[in-house]
């Protein structure tokens, strides 16, 4: 309650005591009361004190109350309370304070010529105010279990887009409102269970707690804020950055400045989370809270807690949310006009491990330096690693950067499974503005042991060498597109991959698409490896439009047919006949000449051909040729003559996979028809 209103009230009381004995009440009207903190308009004070009574009644109305520096505005305030004397020259009054249709608050005032004490409460929440006539410009406010929403107007002054959603405040704040000086609010502040969010939900916090010393000064032209203390628990999200604070204290210091019409400048930022993360820097924001400039130095002597506390949001974007980190790191980042200018990362004995072993890097050492301007060089090394179970040996990556690109200054060779994987012409353009990261490179695979690849991937024991060149590959929008192709020498023939593309390589449900061509493969070692009986001869084939989701086939159009060559025998074993028949269902029939066909070990054939077009988990089957609803898979030759004919063109794909698996494990028993 401003002193002018108190003075008016006291004047009314003095006049009332000097009035005739039958006087019952007096009132005063004040058009406008101006204080350093607030302005009141349309003020009316009324005192009613019946003759001979020991108490009276005080009522106060205010049409408008504006405290612009604090962000508070009220309309139609009304306070009504029983008025009593307190000592020789004091008064006290306690009653309900109402503003419009809001729930009433309980306001208690005790005053005399030298001091003023007021408290405002609702439930367990309480705000107490103390003033002394000896220091009229200084007001002390105690906050006890005050809902954070009560400070919403003050938050809006510093951060208009944000609002409190939950939590409580405790504080003891000194408000210095001396004329000719900035309004100053300073003192200790404690937070419990604070929740907040911005209108666009880009920033949000839950269950935040901490203790701070704050110092806030403001004039119409300038605002200054200093915060120094520690956070204790809680979590918050800012864009893609998710932070889960530990129960142990995290030191925080922020010095901030805001000029009229401009965004906040933070000349000093400090973050101290033990050996896990220490950061010191400065920042500047636009009026819409977008980052305009940043200079930040970060050190982590123990990276193990970083994923859970600070990196899960960013790692999750790349499907690496569960990765384990160990080692030490230093990082320096510089942003200007919202664009990354410098990023220097130094790694010391870092181990990077995906729990599913999609990737593993052991002993990462060295640095990676990015520059949007002048040229810089760096080098990163590792001791060993894995990629989807494929082990690779020690290697070095020689980097150079200038004009916003990070590239290899020479080829990077990675020893892989008895051969080499070589990266050429790699260039990386980091995310800038709304554009995501863009990575381009060429890839050469040279003489890799495909037998070791098969073993690592849990495939049958294929033997061969994998080689090929991809002249251009591009990663953008979580997708890698490969130009060119890869080929491998397998079973004395060639398998060629083209139209390769990989989406979300480390994310959820990675997707691979490709076309595959098989040329002149030797069937005997192929069928022996697959456990598919014994077939001699050569085979060609194609798999067009192959699409794997989470490494499971969901679509393709495949066809395989034998290729007769002079001097190459074409024989099929009885077991192979039975297993070809069993892969489908009872509609697959082996038509055998004679009743004693089981006495023969193998048969000659003229051609073998089979096709499958997979759509919506249904395989549309085909063979060498069709008649009515039947299709021929094996066309016999010689005596006894053999034929295998299929009658069911629509086969359930999961069932077909189960039967193929059973064939490979030898679980299929011969059945003659």
C-alpha positions as CSV (number, residue, x, y, z in Angstrom):
1,X,0.0,0.0,0.0
2,X,1.7,3.2,-1.1
3,X,2.6,5.7,1.6
4,X,0.3,8.4,0.1
5,X,-2.7,6.2,0.6
6,X,-1.5,5.4,4.1
7,X,-1.2,9.1,4.7
8,X,-4.7,9.7,3.4
9,X,-6.0,6.9,5.7
10,X,-4.3,8.4,8.7
11,X,-5.6,11.8,7.8
12,X,-9.1,10.4,7.6
13,X,-8.7,8.8,11.0
14,X,-7.4,12.0,12.5
15,X,-10.3,14.0,11.0
16,X,-12.7,11.4,12.2
17,X,-11.5,11.6,15.8
18,X,-11.9,15.4,15.7
19,X,-15.4,15.2,14.1
20,X,-18.6,15.6,16.0
21,X,-19.6,12.7,18.3
22,X,-22.3,11.5,16.0
23,X,-19.9,11.1,13.0
24,X,-19.9,7.6,11.6
25,X,-17.5,7.7,8.5
26,X,-15.4,9.8,6.2
27,X,-13.9,9.1,2.7
28,X,-11.3,10.5,0.4
29,X,-10.9,10.4,-3.4
30,X,-7.5,10.4,-5.1
31,X,-7.3,10.6,-8.9
32,X,-3.8,9.4,-9.2
33,X,-1.0,8.1,-6.9
34,X,2.5,7.8,-8.4
35,X,5.3,5.8,-6.7
36,X,8.6,4.6,-8.1
37,X,7.2,1.1,-8.4
38,X,3.5,1.5,-9.3
39,X,0.9,4.0,-10.3
40,X,-2.7,3.9,-8.9
41,X,-5.7,5.6,-10.5
42,X,-9.3,6.2,-9.4
43,X,-8.4,5.6,-5.7
44,X,-11.1,5.9,-3.0
45,X,-10.5,5.3,0.7
46,X,-13.4,5.0,3.2
47,X,-13.3,4.7,7.0
48,X,-16.4,3.9,9.0
49,X,-16.1,4.1,12.8
50,X,-19.2,4.1,14.9
51,X,-19.2,6.4,17.8
52,X,-18.0,4.7,21.0
53,X,-16.8,1.6,19.1
54,X,-13.4,0.0,19.7
55,X,-13.0,-1.0,16.0
56,X,-14.0,0.4,12.6
57,X,-14.0,-0.7,9.0
58,X,-11.6,0.3,6.3
59,X,-12.4,0.0,2.6
60,X,-10.1,0.8,-0.4
61,X,-10.9,0.8,-4.1
62,X,-8.5,1.3,-7.0
63,X,-9.7,1.4,-10.6
64,X,-6.3,0.7,-12.0
65,X,-2.9,-0.4,-10.6
66,X,0.1,-0.5,-13.0
67,X,3.6,-1.6,-12.1
68,X,5.2,-1.7,-15.5
69,X,8.8,-2.5,-14.4
70,X,7.5,-5.6,-12.6
71,X,5.0,-6.5,-15.3
72,X,1.9,-6.3,-13.1
73,X,-1.5,-4.7,-14.0
74,X,-4.7,-4.9,-11.9
75,X,-8.2,-3.6,-12.4
76,X,-11.0,-3.0,-10.0
77,X,-9.2,-3.7,-6.7
78,X,-11.2,-3.8,-3.5
79,X,-9.9,-4.4,0.0
80,X,-12.2,-4.5,3.0
81,X,-11.0,-5.1,6.6
82,X,-11.8,-4.4,10.3
83,X,-9.6,-1.5,11.4
84,X,-8.1,-1.6,14.9
85,X,-5.5,0.4,16.8
86,X,-2.1,-1.1,17.5
87,X,-0.3,0.6,20.3
88,X,0.0,4.3,20.8
89,X,0.3,5.4,17.1
90,X,-0.3,2.2,15.1
91,X,-3.1,0.6,13.2
92,X,-3.8,-2.9,11.9
93,X,-6.3,-4.3,9.4
94,X,-6.7,-7.7,7.8
95,X,-9.3,-8.7,5.2
96,X,-10.0,-10.1,1.7
97,X,-8.5,-8.4,-1.3
98,X,-10.3,-8.9,-4.6
99,X,-9.5,-8.1,-8.2
100,X,-12.3,-8.6,-10.7
101,X,-13.4,-12.2,-10.7
102,X,-10.1,-13.6,-9.4
103,X,-10.1,-15.7,-6.2
104,X,-9.7,-13.4,-3.2
105,X,-6.4,-13.1,-1.3
106,X,-5.9,-12.3,2.4
107,X,-4.2,-9.0,2.9
108,X,-3.0,-8.0,6.4
109,X,-1.4,-4.5,7.1
110,X,0.2,-3.2,10.2
111,X,1.5,0.4,10.2
112,X,2.6,3.3,12.3
113,X,4.4,6.5,11.7
114,X,7.8,4.7,11.2
115,X,7.1,1.3,9.7
116,X,4.8,-0.6,7.4
117,X,4.3,-4.3,7.4
118,X,2.0,-6.1,5.0
119,X,1.4,-9.8,4.1
120,X,-0.6,-11.3,1.2
121,X,-1.6,-14.9,1.4
122,X,-3.6,-17.7,-0.1
123,X,-3.5,-21.2,1.4
124,X,0.2,-21.9,2.4
125,X,1.6,-19.3,0.0
126,X,2.6,-16.0,1.6
127,X,4.2,-12.7,0.5
128,X,5.3,-10.4,3.2
129,X,6.4,-6.7,2.7
130,X,8.4,-4.5,5.1
131,X,9.2,-0.8,4.8
132,X,10.9,1.6,7.2
133,X,10.4,5.4,7.2
134,X,14.1,5.8,7.7
135,X,14.8,4.2,4.3
136,X,11.6,5.0,2.3
137,X,13.0,3.8,-1.0
138,X,13.8,0.3,0.2
139,X,11.2,-2.4,0.4
140,X,11.9,-6.0,1.6
141,X,9.7,-8.8,0.3
142,X,9.7,-12.3,1.7
143,X,8.2,-15.1,-0.4
144,X,7.2,-18.4,1.2
145,X,5.9,-21.3,-0.9
146,X,4.7,-18.9,-3.5
147,X,3.3,-20.5,-6.7
148,X,5.6,-19.8,-9.6
149,X,2.6,-18.6,-11.6
150,X,2.4,-15.6,-9.2
151,X,5.7,-14.5,-10.7
152,X,4.5,-14.9,-14.3
153,X,4.2,-11.2,-15.0
154,X,7.8,-10.6,-13.9
155,X,9.0,-13.6,-16.1
156,X,7.1,-12.1,-19.0
157,X,9.1,-8.9,-18.7
158,X,12.4,-10.8,-19.2
159,X,11.0,-13.6,-21.4
160,X,7.7,-12.8,-23.1
161,X,7.3,-16.2,-24.8
162,X,7.6,-18.3,-21.6
163,X,5.1,-19.2,-18.9
164,X,5.4,-21.0,-15.6
165,X,3.3,-24.2,-15.4
166,X,4.2,-25.5,-11.9
167,X,6.4,-25.1,-8.9
168,X,7.1,-22.9,-5.9
169,X,9.4,-20.0,-5.0
170,X,11.0,-18.9,-1.7
171,X,12.9,-15.7,-1.6
172,X,13.9,-12.6,0.4
173,X,14.2,-9.8,-2.1
174,X,15.2,-6.1,-1.5
175,X,13.5,-3.7,-3.9
176,X,15.3,-0.4,-4.2
177,X,13.1,2.2,-6.0
178,X,15.0,5.4,-5.3
179,X,14.2,8.2,-7.7
180,X,16.9,8.8,-10.4
181,X,18.3,5.3,-10.1
182,X,17.3,2.0,-11.8
183,X,14.7,-0.1,-10.1
184,X,16.7,-2.9,-8.4
185,X,15.6,-6.3,-7.1
186,X,18.2,-8.4,-5.4
187,X,18.5,-11.3,-2.9
188,X,18.4,-15.1,-2.5
189,X,15.9,-17.2,-4.5
190,X,15.0,-20.9,-4.1
191,X,13.1,-22.9,-6.6
192,X,11.2,-26.2,-6.1
193,X,9.5,-28.3,-8.8
194,X,9.5,-25.5,-11.4
195,X,7.8,-26.2,-14.7
196,X,7.9,-23.8,-17.6
197,X,7.3,-23.8,-21.4
198,X,7.3,-21.4,-24.3
199,X,4.3,-20.9,-26.6
200,X,5.8,-22.9,-29.4
201,X,6.9,-25.7,-27.0
202,X,10.5,-25.4,-28.3
203,X,11.7,-24.8,-24.7
204,X,10.2,-26.7,-21.7
205,X,11.3,-27.6,-18.2
206,X,9.9,-29.9,-15.5
207,X,10.7,-30.4,-11.7
208,X,13.6,-27.9,-11.8
209,X,15.1,-26.9,-8.4
210,X,17.9,-24.8,-7.2
211,X,19.2,-21.9,-5.1
212,X,20.5,-18.6,-6.5
213,X,21.5,-15.1,-5.7
214,X,19.8,-12.7,-8.2
215,X,20.4,-9.1,-9.0
216,X,18.0,-7.4,-11.5
217,X,18.1,-3.8,-12.4
218,X,15.9,-2.1,-15.0
219,X,15.2,1.3,-16.6
220,X,13.1,2.1,-19.6
221,X,16.3,1.9,-21.7
222,X,18.2,-1.0,-20.1
223,X,17.8,-4.2,-18.0
224,X,20.6,-6.0,-16.2
225,X,20.4,-9.4,-14.7
226,X,22.9,-11.5,-12.7
227,X,22.2,-15.0,-11.5
228,X,24.7,-17.1,-9.5
229,X,24.0,-20.3,-7.7
230,X,23.3,-24.0,-8.4
231,X,20.6,-26.2,-10.0
232,X,19.4,-29.3,-8.2
233,X,17.6,-31.9,-10.3
234,X,14.9,-31.6,-13.0
235,X,15.0,-31.7,-16.8
236,X,14.5,-29.3,-19.6
237,X,14.3,-29.3,-23.4
238,X,15.6,-26.6,-25.7
239,X,15.1,-27.5,-29.4
240,X,16.9,-30.8,-29.8
241,X,18.9,-30.4,-26.6
242,X,17.5,-32.4,-23.8
243,X,19.1,-32.0,-20.3
244,X,18.4,-34.4,-17.4
245,X,20.1,-32.7,-14.4
246,X,21.7,-34.9,-11.8
247,X,20.7,-34.9,-8.1
248,X,24.2,-33.4,-7.3
249,X,24.4,-29.6,-7.6
250,X,25.2,-28.1,-10.9
251,X,26.8,-24.6,-10.7
252,X,25.2,-21.9,-12.9
253,X,26.2,-18.3,-13.4
254,X,24.6,-15.9,-16.0
255,X,25.2,-12.2,-16.5
256,X,22.7,-10.7,-18.9
257,X,21.9,-7.3,-20.5
258,X,19.0,-6.2,-22.6
259,X,18.7,-2.8,-24.3
260,X,15.3,-1.5,-25.2
261,X,13.9,-3.1,-28.4
262,X,16.8,-5.6,-28.5
263,X,17.3,-9.2,-27.4
264,X,19.3,-10.4,-24.5
265,X,23.1,-10.4,-24.4
266,X,24.9,-12.8,-22.1
267,X,28.5,-11.7,-21.6
268,X,29.2,-14.5,-19.2
269,X,27.8,-18.0,-19.0
270,X,29.2,-20.6,-16.6
271,X,28.1,-24.2,-16.2
272,X,29.8,-26.5,-13.6
273,X,28.8,-30.2,-13.4
274,X,31.9,-31.7,-11.7
275,X,34.2,-33.6,-14.1
276,X,31.3,-34.5,-16.4
277,X,30.9,-31.0,-18.0
278,X,32.3,-27.6,-17.5
279,X,31.4,-24.8,-19.9
280,X,32.3,-21.1,-20.0
281,X,31.2,-18.7,-22.7
282,X,29.0,-15.8,-23.9
283,X,25.9,-15.5,-26.1
284,X,23.6,-13.1,-27.9
285,X,19.9,-13.6,-28.8
286,X,17.5,-11.8,-31.1
287,X,14.2,-10.4,-29.9
288,X,12.5,-13.7,-30.9
289,X,15.0,-15.6,-28.7
290,X,16.8,-17.1,-31.7
291,X,20.6,-17.5,-31.2
292,X,22.6,-14.9,-33.0
293,X,26.1,-15.3,-31.5
294,X,27.8,-17.8,-29.2
295,X,31.4,-18.3,-27.9
296,X,31.6,-21.5,-25.8
297,X,34.4,-23.6,-24.4
298,X,33.5,-27.0,-23.0
299,X,35.6,-29.6,-21.1
300,X,34.6,-33.1,-20.1
301,X,37.1,-35.1,-18.1
302,X,34.7,-38.0,-17.8
303,X,32.3,-38.4,-20.7
304,X,30.4,-41.4,-19.3
305,X,27.5,-39.2,-17.8
306,X,27.2,-37.0,-20.9
307,X,24.7,-39.2,-22.9
308,X,22.2,-39.4,-20.1
309,X,22.5,-35.9,-18.9
310,X,23.1,-33.8,-22.0
311,X,23.4,-35.7,-25.4
312,X,20.4,-38.0,-25.6
313,X,18.3,-35.5,-27.7
314,X,21.0,-35.0,-30.3
315,X,22.1,-38.6,-30.3
316,X,18.5,-39.8,-30.7
317,X,18.2,-37.9,-34.0
318,X,20.9,-40.2,-35.4
319,X,19.5,-43.4,-33.8
320,X,22.3,-43.4,-31.2
321,X,20.3,-42.6,-28.1
322,X,21.8,-45.6,-26.2
323,X,25.4,-45.1,-27.1
324,X,28.0,-45.5,-24.3
325,X,30.8,-42.9,-24.1
326,X,34.1,-43.0,-22.2
327,X,37.1,-40.8,-22.3
328,X,37.8,-37.1,-22.2
329,X,36.9,-34.2,-24.6
330,X,37.4,-30.5,-25.2
331,X,35.2,-28.5,-27.5
332,X,35.2,-24.9,-28.7
333,X,32.2,-23.5,-30.6
334,X,31.7,-20.1,-32.2
335,X,28.4,-18.9,-33.9
336,X,27.9,-15.6,-35.7
337,X,24.5,-14.4,-37.1
338,X,23.0,-17.8,-36.3
339,X,25.6,-19.7,-38.4
340,X,28.4,-22.0,-37.1
341,X,31.8,-20.4,-37.7
342,X,34.2,-22.5,-35.7
343,X,34.0,-25.9,-34.1
344,X,37.1,-27.6,-32.6
345,X,36.7,-31.0,-30.9
346,X,39.7,-32.7,-29.2
347,X,39.3,-36.3,-28.1
348,X,41.5,-38.2,-25.7
349,X,41.1,-42.0,-25.3
350,X,37.4,-41.9,-26.3
351,X,35.4,-45.2,-26.6
352,X,32.1,-45.0,-28.5
353,X,29.9,-48.1,-28.3
354,X,26.4,-48.8,-29.4
355,X,24.7,-51.4,-27.1
356,X,23.5,-53.2,-30.2
357,X,27.0,-53.1,-31.7
358,X,25.8,-51.4,-34.9
359,X,29.0,-49.4,-34.5
360,X,32.0,-49.4,-32.1
361,X,35.0,-47.1,-32.0
362,X,37.8,-47.8,-29.5
363,X,40.6,-45.4,-28.6
364,X,39.5,-42.4,-30.5
365,X,42.3,-39.8,-30.3
366,X,43.0,-36.5,-32.0
367,X,40.9,-33.6,-33.1
368,X,38.4,-32.5,-35.7
369,X,38.4,-28.8,-36.6
370,X,35.8,-27.0,-38.7
371,X,36.1,-23.5,-40.0
372,X,33.7,-21.3,-42.0
373,X,36.6,-19.0,-43.0
374,X,40.4,-19.5,-42.8
375,X,41.8,-23.0,-43.6
376,X,42.6,-25.3,-40.7
377,X,43.8,-28.9,-40.5
378,X,43.3,-31.8,-38.0
379,X,43.5,-35.5,-37.7
380,X,41.4,-38.2,-35.9
381,X,42.6,-41.8,-35.2
382,X,41.2,-44.9,-33.7
383,X,42.6,-48.3,-32.6
384,X,39.8,-50.6,-33.7
385,X,36.1,-50.7,-34.3
386,X,33.0,-52.5,-35.7
387,X,30.2,-51.6,-38.1
388,X,27.2,-53.9,-37.9
389,X,29.5,-56.7,-36.6
390,X,32.1,-56.1,-39.3
391,X,35.5,-55.6,-37.5
392,X,37.9,-53.0,-38.8
393,X,41.4,-52.1,-37.7
394,X,43.3,-48.9,-36.7
395,X,43.0,-46.0,-39.1
396,X,43.5,-42.2,-39.4
397,X,41.2,-39.6,-40.9
398,X,43.1,-36.6,-42.2
399,X,40.8,-33.5,-42.1
400,X,41.0,-30.0,-43.6
401,X,38.4,-27.3,-43.4
402,X,37.7,-23.9,-44.9
403,X,34.8,-21.8,-46.2
404,X,32.2,-23.9,-44.3
405,X,33.3,-27.4,-45.5
406,X,35.0,-30.2,-43.7
407,X,36.9,-32.6,-46.0
408,X,39.5,-35.3,-46.2
409,X,42.8,-33.8,-47.4
410,X,43.8,-37.2,-48.7
411,X,42.3,-40.7,-49.0
412,X,41.4,-42.4,-45.7
413,X,42.1,-46.2,-45.8
414,X,40.4,-48.5,-43.3
415,X,41.6,-52.1,-43.1
416,X,38.5,-54.3,-43.2
417,X,38.3,-58.1,-43.1
418,X,41.4,-58.9,-45.0
419,X,40.9,-56.1,-47.5
420,X,40.5,-52.3,-47.6
421,X,37.8,-49.8,-47.5
422,X,38.9,-46.4,-48.9
423,X,37.0,-43.1,-48.5
424,X,37.8,-40.5,-51.2
425,X,36.8,-36.9,-51.7
426,X,34.8,-36.7,-48.5
427,X,33.2,-33.3,-47.8
428,X,30.9,-32.5,-44.9
429,X,28.7,-29.4,-44.8
430,X,27.3,-29.1,-41.2
431,X,23.6,-28.0,-40.7
432,X,23.1,-24.3,-41.4
433,X,19.8,-22.6,-40.7
434,X,17.0,-24.8,-41.9
435,X,19.3,-26.9,-44.1
436,X,20.5,-30.2,-42.5
437,X,23.9,-31.8,-42.8
438,X,25.1,-32.8,-46.2
439,X,27.9,-35.4,-46.6
440,X,29.4,-36.6,-49.9
441,X,32.1,-39.1,-50.6
442,X,33.4,-41.9,-52.9
443,X,33.9,-45.4,-51.6
444,X,36.2,-48.2,-52.8
445,X,36.0,-51.7,-51.4
446,X,39.0,-53.8,-52.3
447,X,39.4,-57.6,-51.9
448,X,37.3,-58.0,-48.7
449,X,36.9,-61.5,-47.5
450,X,33.2,-62.2,-48.0
451,X,33.4,-65.4,-45.9
452,X,34.3,-63.3,-42.9
453,X,31.4,-60.9,-43.8
454,X,29.0,-63.8,-43.9
455,X,30.2,-65.0,-40.5
456,X,29.9,-61.6,-38.9
457,X,26.3,-61.1,-40.3
458,X,25.2,-64.6,-39.4
459,X,24.8,-65.6,-43.1
460,X,25.5,-69.0,-44.5
461,X,29.2,-69.7,-45.0
462,X,29.5,-68.0,-48.4
463,X,33.1,-67.8,-49.8
464,X,34.4,-65.1,-52.1
465,X,36.0,-61.6,-52.4
466,X,34.1,-58.3,-52.3
467,X,35.3,-55.4,-54.4
468,X,33.7,-52.4,-56.1
469,X,33.6,-48.7,-56.4
470,X,30.9,-46.2,-55.6
471,X,32.0,-43.0,-57.4
472,X,29.6,-40.8,-55.5
473,X,27.6,-41.2,-52.3
474,X,25.5,-38.5,-50.5
475,X,24.0,-38.4,-47.1
476,X,21.2,-35.8,-46.5
477,X,17.9,-35.9,-44.7
478,X,18.8,-39.2,-42.9
479,X,19.4,-41.0,-46.3
480,X,22.5,-42.2,-48.1
481,X,22.2,-42.5,-51.9
482,X,25.0,-44.4,-53.7
483,X,25.8,-43.9,-57.4
484,X,27.6,-46.7,-59.2
485,X,27.6,-50.1,-57.5
486,X,29.5,-52.9,-55.8
487,X,30.4,-56.3,-57.2
488,X,31.8,-59.4,-55.6
489,X,33.3,-62.6,-57.0
490,X,31.2,-65.3,-55.5
491,X,30.8,-69.0,-56.3
492,X,33.0,-68.6,-59.4
493,X,30.5,-65.9,-60.7
494,X,29.7,-62.3,-60.0
495,X,27.1,-60.6,-57.8
496,X,26.6,-56.9,-58.6
497,X,24.7,-54.3,-56.5
498,X,23.3,-51.1,-58.0
499,X,20.8,-48.4,-57.1
500,X,21.8,-48.6,-53.5
501,X,20.2,-46.3,-50.9
502,X,20.1,-46.5,-47.1
503,X,17.7,-44.5,-44.9
504,X,18.1,-44.0,-41.2
505,X,21.3,-46.1,-41.0
506,X,21.5,-45.9,-37.2
507,X,17.9,-44.8,-36.5
508,X,14.7,-46.7,-35.9
509,X,13.7,-49.1,-38.7
510,X,16.6,-48.5,-41.1
511,X,15.7,-49.1,-44.7
512,X,17.9,-50.4,-47.5
513,X,16.9,-50.5,-51.2
514,X,19.0,-52.0,-54.1
515,X,19.0,-53.9,-57.3
516,X,21.1,-57.1,-57.4
517,X,22.3,-59.0,-60.5
518,X,23.7,-62.6,-60.3
519,X,25.8,-63.8,-63.3
520,X,27.0,-67.3,-63.9
521,X,27.2,-68.6,-60.3
522,X,28.3,-72.2,-59.8
523,X,25.3,-74.0,-58.3
524,X,27.1,-76.9,-56.6
525,X,29.0,-74.9,-53.9
526,X,26.0,-72.5,-53.6
527,X,23.5,-75.3,-52.8
528,X,26.0,-77.0,-50.6
529,X,26.5,-73.9,-48.5
530,X,22.8,-73.3,-48.3
531,X,22.2,-76.9,-47.2
532,X,19.8,-77.3,-50.2
533,X,20.8,-80.7,-51.4
534,X,23.0,-80.8,-54.5
535,X,22.5,-79.1,-57.9
536,X,25.2,-78.8,-60.5
537,X,25.2,-76.2,-63.3
538,X,25.3,-72.4,-63.6
539,X,22.6,-69.9,-62.6
540,X,21.8,-66.2,-63.5
541,X,19.3,-64.0,-61.7
542,X,18.1,-60.6,-60.6
543,X,16.5,-59.1,-57.6
544,X,14.9,-55.8,-58.6
545,X,13.4,-53.2,-56.3
546,X,14.7,-54.9,-53.2
547,X,13.6,-53.1,-50.0
548,X,14.6,-54.0,-46.5
549,X,13.0,-52.4,-43.4
550,X,14.9,-53.0,-40.2
551,X,16.9,-55.5,-42.3
552,X,13.8,-57.6,-43.1
553,X,12.6,-57.9,-46.8
554,X,9.3,-56.1,-47.5
555,X,9.4,-55.9,-51.3
556,X,11.3,-57.2,-54.3
557,X,10.8,-58.8,-57.7
558,X,13.2,-61.7,-58.0
559,X,13.8,-64.3,-60.8
560,X,16.5,-67.0,-61.1
561,X,17.1,-69.3,-64.0
562,X,19.9,-71.8,-64.9
563,X,22.3,-71.0,-67.7
564,X,23.4,-74.0,-69.8
565,X,27.1,-74.1,-70.6
566,X,28.9,-76.6,-72.8
567,X,30.7,-79.2,-70.8
568,X,28.9,-78.4,-67.5
569,X,26.7,-81.2,-66.2
570,X,23.2,-80.3,-65.1
571,X,22.1,-82.7,-62.3
572,X,19.8,-82.3,-59.3
573,X,19.8,-84.5,-56.3
574,X,16.7,-86.3,-54.9
575,X,17.1,-84.2,-51.7
576,X,17.2,-81.0,-53.6
577,X,14.0,-82.0,-55.4
578,X,12.2,-82.7,-52.1
579,X,13.4,-79.4,-50.6
580,X,12.3,-77.4,-53.6
581,X,8.9,-79.1,-53.3
582,X,8.7,-78.4,-49.6
583,X,9.6,-74.7,-49.7
584,X,6.0,-74.0,-51.0
585,X,3.3,-76.1,-49.6
586,X,1.3,-79.2,-50.7
587,X,0.5,-77.5,-54.0
588,X,4.2,-77.9,-54.9
589,X,4.3,-81.3,-56.6
590,X,7.3,-83.3,-57.9
591,X,6.0,-85.4,-60.8
592,X,8.3,-88.4,-60.9
593,X,8.4,-91.1,-63.6
594,X,8.0,-94.6,-62.2
595,X,7.1,-96.0,-58.8
596,X,10.8,-96.8,-57.8
597,X,12.1,-93.2,-58.2
598,X,13.3,-93.2,-54.6
599,X,16.1,-95.6,-55.7
600,X,17.8,-92.8,-57.7
601,X,20.2,-90.3,-56.1
602,X,20.0,-87.6,-58.7
603,X,18.5,-86.7,-62.0
604,X,19.3,-84.7,-65.1
605,X,17.4,-81.5,-65.8
606,X,17.1,-79.2,-68.8
607,X,16.3,-75.9,-66.9
608,X,15.4,-74.7,-63.4
609,X,13.7,-71.4,-63.0
610,X,11.7,-69.7,-60.2
611,X,10.5,-66.2,-59.4
612,X,8.9,-64.4,-56.5
613,X,7.4,-60.9,-56.5
614,X,6.9,-59.8,-52.8
615,X,4.2,-57.3,-52.0
616,X,2.4,-57.0,-48.6
617,X,3.9,-60.2,-47.2
618,X,2.6,-62.2,-50.2
619,X,5.0,-63.8,-52.7
620,X,3.5,-64.1,-56.2
621,X,5.3,-67.2,-57.6
622,X,6.4,-67.9,-61.1
623,X,8.5,-70.4,-63.0
624,X,9.9,-71.4,-66.4
625,X,6.5,-71.3,-68.0
626,X,2.8,-71.5,-67.0
627,X,-0.2,-73.5,-68.0
628,X,-3.6,-72.8,-66.4
629,X,-2.7,-72.0,-62.8
630,X,0.5,-74.2,-62.7
631,X,4.1,-73.1,-63.3
632,X,7.1,-75.3,-64.0
633,X,10.1,-75.0,-61.6
634,X,12.3,-77.9,-62.8
635,X,12.1,-79.2,-66.4
636,X,13.6,-82.6,-66.5
637,X,15.9,-84.2,-69.1
638,X,16.8,-87.9,-69.8
639,X,15.4,-90.9,-68.0
640,X,14.0,-91.1,-65.5
641,X,12.5,-87.8,-66.3
642,X,11.9,-85.3,-63.5
643,X,9.5,-82.4,-63.2
644,X,8.6,-80.1,-60.4
645,X,5.4,-78.0,-60.9
646,X,3.9,-75.5,-58.6
647,X,0.2,-74.9,-58.3
648,X,-0.1,-72.1,-55.7
649,X,0.9,-68.8,-57.1
650,X,0.2,-66.8,-53.9
651,X,2.4,-67.9,-51.0
652,X,2.6,-66.3,-47.5
653,X,6.0,-64.8,-47.2
654,X,6.6,-65.5,-43.4
655,X,5.6,-69.1,-44.0
656,X,8.0,-69.3,-47.0
657,X,10.9,-67.9,-44.9
658,X,10.2,-70.5,-42.1
659,X,10.4,-73.3,-44.7
660,X,13.6,-71.9,-46.3
661,X,15.1,-71.8,-42.8
662,X,14.0,-75.4,-42.1
663,X,15.6,-76.5,-45.4
664,X,18.9,-74.8,-44.4
665,X,18.9,-76.6,-41.0
666,X,18.1,-80.0,-42.5
667,X,14.7,-80.2,-40.7
668,X,12.8,-81.1,-43.9
669,X,12.0,-84.8,-44.4
670,X,11.5,-86.3,-47.9
671,X,7.9,-86.8,-49.0
672,X,7.1,-88.6,-52.2
673,X,3.9,-88.0,-54.3
